[in-house]
Amino acid sequence: MDIAISKNGVPVRMTTERWQHITIGHPDLADYYYEYSKLLKPRK
């Protein structure tokens, strides 16, 4: 599970279940989890 801080300062958890939920609606994103995780601002 990746955790990042949103631009509003809220922790965002990207669990496997959440990613699966996203890719059900957007199957074209399924192969891009690694690239997506690079966009997250690292938690401090």
N, C-alpha and C positions, 0 to 999 in steps of 0.2 A: 504494500500500500504506500502510495506517495502522498505526502502532505505538503501543501504549499500555503502561502498567505495571499489572499486576494488583494486587489488594489485598495479595498476598503478595510483591510486588516483582519479579515475573517479567515480562520483556518479552513482549508478545503481538503477533504480526504478523497482521493481517487482510488476506491477499492476495486477489486476485480469485478464485483457485482455491479458497481456503478458504470465501469467501462463497458461491460456487456450490455447494460441498459442503453447506453449511448449508441453503441454500434448496432443494436437491433434496429433503431430508427435511422441510422446513418452507416450502413454496411461498408461504404467506401472508406470509412475511417479505421476500420478494423486492423489494418496492417500498420497503422501509424502511432501506436501507443508510445513507442520510444521517442519519436519526434515530438509528440504532444507533451511528454513529460519534460522535455528540454525547454518548453515554453513556460513552465511553471516557475514562479519565483521561489527560490529555496527558502525553507523555513529558517528563521533566525533563532 
